[in-house]
Amino acid sequence: MAFNPKSEYTIVPKEFGIKDFFDYQEDFVTRPPYQRKVVWSKKKKQALMDSLFRRYYVPKLVLREIRLSETSTLNEVIDGQQRITAVQDFFAGKYPLPKSLEDLDSSLPGKFYNDLDSHVRKFINKSLKYQADIIKDIEEPQNVSHQIIATEIFWRLQQGESLNYMEVAHAQLSSLTRNFIVKYADDQGFDYENYTPIDFNGSKHKFFELLSVDNNRMKHLQFMARFLMIEQGGGYADLSDRKIEDFINQNKVPDGIGNLSFEETKEAKVVLSTLNTFYEIFKSDPMLDENSGIKELSVEYFIISVYILIRHLNRFYVIDESAQENIRNFVYQFHERWKNYDEALDTDLMSFSNHRQQGERELEVRDIIIRQAFFDYLLKANLSILAKDTKRHFSEAERITIFRRDKGYCQQCLREGKPDHEARVSWSKYQADHVVPHAKGGETTIDNGELLCAYHNQSKGARI
């Protein structure tokens, strides 16, 4: 008996005139929910037109038949989105024929479709074709297994393409974190009920309007993924590209397609709250308009550092209008200092810059530096920020100074003779306490404070 597993779908070859994609655009879903938006340049589109005119080989399109009802179908473009939109744009008059066609006919270069002689338009309309493979039998748009197969086909076809890791993650439709990220960070949406792409995403968070970072290669989605990972890690996390892919893949579930339930998680709510505060702080910047973000918010590791600072302040302090102004002015001042620091004189900013990678330790180092700089800024300017928990004995600035003075080591662990690697306390888990207890007259000063690990602070019974 021959080994012959049953195919999950059938393939039917078909030929399309390229003008069909313009005349019947409503029949083609050029951007399925698992694909990125079009990124081809005019030069690349013109090169395709050159190939079509010369009858050079153009790879087959891969289309999936989608059945909306008993009497209507659509063609979903699994592979060939850019080839289709390139010819649609040509017929729409968005770019002219390339100079490279001059050897075929000197009248062709620079001509838009509507400017061409009728015999050339007839040649284009009747002679220029795309070959396609139509995938059938996985046609139900709400069928999870059908969507997964289509996504898997897309992914396998893109193995030789220059997709970045975020674009790969974007194709994981059944991931709950992917769906949350796409809803709040993508430029476009998708209507699953009518199975059609939406060119505008009204749910995109206004925070992204602040950034002087475009979203051409899903950079905004990358930021949102990293913010979620920071929250999941309790403040710091390894934000490397591979970890983002893992984060998306680990949250895939059988009923994940179109599922937005991740919004109800604590991590999602805290991230949205932090982004709301971030936006409120900077929304009045006069530099902002529909085409421009804030120039100080253009470098990824600087933006992430400011986000972590605001995340902390949002958790523990009252962010009223006065606090918003102080935070905003500090960020501008810190950015100016960062861009112009003297390596010989400003070792903090040198360390900040040298720890620009997105590892967990690098985030912690940058956070310590920017947080201390913020409270130093308040102190020097005779400003203050109201803590939500007024029972804190040591101020934030004092806690930072104590941590850095004690170099991140639990002082009681060192007194007990423990090695450095056991005495080491991360910034996120460190606790400050009085050397001479407050109940015995000890003052709440830096000189009377020390760094303790959670175990020794709780043992002492004086946790703050």
Secondary structure, DSSP 8 states (H G I E B T S, - for coil): -------SSEEEEEEEETTHHHHTGGGEESS-TTS------HHHHHHHHHHHHTT-----EEEEEEE-SSS-EEEEEEE-HHHHHHHHHHHTTSS---GGGGGT-TT-TT--GGGS-HHHHHHHHHH-EEEEEEEES---TT-HHHHHHHHHHHHHHTTTS---HHHHHHT-TTBHHHHHHHHHH-S-EEETTTTEEES--TTS-GGGGGBS---TTSHHHHHHHHHHHHHHTTT-----HHHHHHHHHTTB-TT-TT--GGGGSHHHHHHHHHHHHHHHHHTT-TT-BTTB-BTTS-SHHHHHHHHHHHHHHHHHB---HHHHHHHHHHHHHHHHHHHH--TTT-HHHHHHHHT-S-SHHHHHHHHHHHHHHHHHHHHHTT----BS-TT-SS-HHHHHHHHHHTTTB-HHHHHTT--HHHHB--GGG-EEEESS-GGGT---SSTTEEEE-HHHHHHHT---
